Amino acid sequence: MKRTTLLLLLLTSVLTAWAQPVDINAVFQRADAQLRVLAARSDSARIANAGSGRIMPRSVNADGSLRMVGENDWCSGFFPGMLWQMYRYSLDSYWRQQAERNTWMLENVQHHNGSHDIGFMMGCSFGKAYELTGDNRYRDILLQSARTLTTRFDPTVGCIRSWSWGGDRWRFPVIIDNMMNLELLFEATRISGDSTFQRIAVSHADRTLAYHFRDDNTSYHVVDYNPETGQPTRRMTFQGHHDESVWSRGQAWGLYGFTMCYRYTHNLAYLYQAQQIVRAFFTLPHLPADLIPYWDMKDPRLEEGSATMPSTATMPSTDTVPSATTGPSTATVPSAFPEGSPSVPRDASAAAIFASGLYELADYSEAADATYFRQLADRILQSLTEHYQSAPGTQHGFLLQHSTGNHPGGDEIDTSISYADYYYLEALNRSRCFRPMALDTSRSLEAALAEKSTFDAISLGSLTYTVPLHTGQRAKGPANDPDYALYGTCSASMDLSGLSPTPAEFLQRAASMDNTGVRLSFDVSNDLDAGIANVNVVLNGEGHTGLGAHLVNVPAGETRHVDYDFAELRLTDLHSLRFYTDIKGRNISRRDSVTYSITNLQLQYVTHPEKTQGWLPAADAIVIPFSGYTTNGTKTAIGAYRPKASNAFTLTDAATGAVVFRGKVRDAKTTIGHYAVLDFSTFATPGRYVLHYDGHDSAPFALGDDVLLPSAEKVLNFIHCQRCGDAVEGIHGHCHTDVYADHNGQSYPYAGGWHDAGDLSQQTLQTADVAFSLLEAYDALRDAHPALARNIKDEALFGLRQVLRCQANGDGPCEV
């Protein structure tokens, strides 16, 4: 339990968890029951169709029967992927066994070169298997699948050919769906270090970006290329209503695909295109109020008025979803699938793909856009969950209804389809990832800051320095600490010896004044076009070289003001300041370097300085645990011993001011100081209180059985902010994508886990220890506090996946 206690008490950064749009636990419980039905029906169908080759459930036929398909059907990987999504959420061995069994049914697909959709087929099955288990058997099949996909690439066209059939209609067809299959290639480069796969994926994405989109950022379904010249010859549709229509699922493929491409490349052109797709689609006329689109948003029946929207007067009031262009606007959700809906069918599969892609897009976008994208995803997920789920036990166990497959072909219209369920489950898993929000200062902190004032100052001037964002070399560590690996450090120093008065004289004067310290004040900015970088400041003086590195995160386009108090710093000669930035791996910016500007540098006198050294409390402070006190535990606070002070203290109700406890101060003299101890352990009534001693008050604090839970949540948010590789909104973008470890001639990607002290040595040992601690906390809290426990487990699995990915002995996966 030691690790659990440490987790609960470690940190008190004030960050809040992201509210869920739906009851995730309830949805997954329902999905658990439904998919057990689908698994059983699928097994029965395999027996009934033995020898037919039809092994995977795909959809519900028009006559209500279960549609099974062969291993080479483009949808064959979605059912195993659904099972892996269930295992991701639950860690239930049943779902792992089901997922593994169904995944291995597709082993031969790794050599199937007849379709670009091998990315769907193998990425959703073997890709998820490798991600969640770290088993190198899955890795090897993924790499072979990627090699197979590259055989469909034509360097003249610069694209992967989508279909091998239809020679009477096109010569080299490329469909927007193909963006999704690029993930297999990007992932192959990530897990192998072979850039050949990624170069092909980037070429395809660039050509799609250039030729697939109209001026309004809606997408064509098919672009046909001349294979001799590589130039596009025709833009058309196969699954939309007409060539210039807006086939909804195609728009969702584009959003998801370009967002995924940005994840791997950090190419802002891909990010911008994904954002533009959202703005274009979600401002289209006739978009239903529940945000579940029609199969094609330019079906003529919508324009002709035969597809009238239900009256919003019958719809309940709901939260607002901001407009992409004009700010907040009301988007209401019907109380059920709209009665009197048009004859134009909906496509829940497009909605599910949009929702999953939007959650990821939000992670890469600036604050205002991120909020907009996440709210859209939340509302879609809410609509799907409340109004589009199958009734328990129906639809052979599929989760969602009202999807549309190939409308022009009259196939899979207004039915349940496997890929709708796959992306619905993925969106649910993505939605439950809590996100750090803005810092929220408590009243006590605000009051303390209000007491401060500055006066008198020495101006120190300004400086700039430039840092490369990547070096093209491997990160290295010093001989005495080789795992502290960086690409180098860039810095600039400021000599303070010529100032008058000297900094040392300035410090000495501060020491002669009551309640006065010294503050270093400055502004810092950078010229990044995207992302977040950081700068460190160090004070150097005689006898004190490098008094800590004080790190400041600086988002692109912003200026951060920094006030750094060093009240008890007694340097005989403060002779220089040093600003530096470690080069820590590829940044999401398109620039090759970033220039930092440090301006308005001043040394100032500050009243009521922060106490930073020694064990004794400040003269006017009563020190309490920020988390509060447990009802039946020891309850003590400490203050500085004052001989002439009263030996009594009181405890009052924070809301009413009524005295609820009186006690005597205990004198405690130790080797590290002389203290006044305020002990009120016998008081056990839950509530919020304030301690009073010798004319001074403590900050308000809580007393109760669950006072440590907010600290657990704050620690969890802190750990989440330290994720390596993933973007963390407001903290950092995707990072360390160029960090690899070599073992026996194989290159392993090392981004993942959590940052260790901000360097590149995420250190599997530390990541494993944190993951273990989180799982212990989960075990301790899951019954009494299931929501918090669920978030703890989700974060633990993030670290555990990093540990499993770093296995290099070939012995297969560890059991979770």
HELIX and SHEET records of a PDB file:
HELIX    1   1 LYS A    2  LEU A    9  1                                   8    
HELIX    2   2 ILE A   24  ALA A   48  1                                  25    
HELIX    3   3 PHE A   78  SER A   90  1                                  13    
HELIX    4   4 SER A   93  TRP A  104  1                                  12    
HELIX    5   5 GLU A  107  HIS A  111  5                                   5    
HELIX    6   6 ILE A  118  MET A  122  1                                   5    
HELIX    7   7 GLY A  123  GLY A  127  3                                   5    
HELIX    8   8 LYS A  128  THR A  133  1                                   6    
HELIX    9   9 ASN A  136  THR A  150  1                                  15    
HELIX   10  10 ILE A  176  ASN A  181  5                                   6    
HELIX   11  11 LEU A  182  SER A  192  1                                  11    
HELIX   12  12 THR A  196  TYR A  211  1                                  16    
HELIX   13  13 SER A  248  THR A  265  1                                  18    
HELIX   14  14 LEU A  268  PHE A  281  1                                  14    
HELIX   15  15 PRO A  300  GLU A  304  1                                   5    
HELIX   16  16 THR A  312  THR A  314  5                                   3    
HELIX   17  17 ALA A  348  TYR A  364  1                                  17    
HELIX   18  18 ALA A  367  HIS A  387  1                                  21    
HELIX   19  19 GLN A  395  GLY A  397  5                                   3    
HELIX   20  20 SER A  418  SER A  431  1                                  14    
HELIX   21  21 ARG A  443  GLU A  451  1                                   9    
HELIX   22  22 PRO A  503  ALA A  511  1                                   9    
HELIX   23  23 LEU A  708  CYS A  721  1                                  14    
HELIX   24  24 THR A  764  LEU A  781  1                                  18    
HELIX   25  25 PRO A  786  ARG A  805  1                                  20    
SHEET    1   A 2 MET A  56  VAL A  60  0                                        
SHEET    2   A 2 LEU A  66  VAL A  69 -1                                        
SHEET    1   B 2 PHE A 153  ASP A 154  0                                        
SHEET    2   B 2 CYS A 159  ILE A 160 -1                                        
SHEET    1   C 3 PRO A 173  ILE A 175  0                                        
SHEET    2   C 3 VAL A 222  TYR A 225 -1                                        
SHEET    3   C 3 PRO A 232  MET A 236 -1                                        
SHEET    1   D 2 THR A 320  SER A 323  0                                        
SHEET    2   D 2 GLY A 327  THR A 330 -1                                        
SHEET    1   E 4 THR A 454  PRO A 468  0                                        
SHEET    2   E 4 SER A 593  THR A 607 -1                                        
SHEET    3   E 4 THR A 516  ASN A 526 -1                                        
SHEET    4   E 4 THR A 559  ASP A 565 -1                                        
SHEET    1   F 4 THR A 489  ASP A 495  0                                        
SHEET    2   F 4 LEU A 574  ASP A 582 -1                                        
SHEET    3   F 4 ILE A 532  GLY A 541 -1                                        
SHEET    4   F 4 HIS A 544  THR A 545 -1                                        
SHEET    1   G 4 THR A 489  ASP A 495  0                                        
SHEET    2   G 4 LEU A 574  ASP A 582 -1                                        
SHEET    3   G 4 ILE A 532  GLY A 541 -1                                        
SHEET    4   G 4 HIS A 550  PRO A 555 -1                                        
SHEET    1   H 7 ILE A 622  VAL A 623  0                                        
SHEET    2   H 7 THR A 636  ALA A 640 -1                                        
SHEET    3   H 7 GLY A 673  ASP A 679 -1                                        
SHEET    4   H 7 VAL A 659  THR A 670 -1                                        
SHEET    5   H 7 ALA A 648  ASP A 653 -1                                        
SHEET    6   H 7 GLY A 687  TYR A 693 -1                                        
SHEET    7   H 7 HIS A 696  ASP A 697 -1                                        
SHEET    1   I 8 ILE A 622  VAL A 623  0                                        
SHEET    2   I 8 THR A 636  ALA A 640 -1                                        
SHEET    3   I 8 GLY A 673  ASP A 679 -1                                        
SHEET    4   I 8 VAL A 659  THR A 670 -1                                        
SHEET    5   I 8 ALA A 648  ASP A 653 -1                                        
SHEET    6   I 8 GLY A 687  TYR A 693 -1                                        
SHEET    7   I 8 PHE A 701  GLY A 704 -1                                        
SHEET    8   I 8 TYR A 629  THR A 630  1                                        
SHEET    1   J 2 TYR A 740  HIS A 743  0                                        
SHEET    2   J 2 GLN A 746  PRO A 749 -1                                        
END                                                                             
